[in-house]
Amino acid sequence: MTRRKKTRSLADKVQIRTGRRKDFKKWRHENPDQVTSSTRFTQKKRQQRKLQAARKLARQEAGQPIAIHSDAPEQKDD
C-alpha cells in the first residue's frame, strides 16, 4: 500500500465534501456561502497589502515632487 503524497491542493477537501473530485466545481458554485478562505491565508494577504501600501507611500514621499498644477495660473498671450 502506497502512502498518499501530502499536497496543498484542494483534492483532499473535495473528497471529504462531495466524494468526487469533478463535482467540487459544481458544489462550490452552488454553495458560495460555505466556500471561504482560511483565516491564515486571509491574515497573510492582509499583511501583504499593508506592506505593499507602506512601500508605495515610502516611494511616493522619497520621489521628486512634480508641479503639475502650479499655484499661480499662467497667462496666455493671444
Order of alpha helices (4+ residues) and beta strands (2+ residues): alpha-alpha-alpha
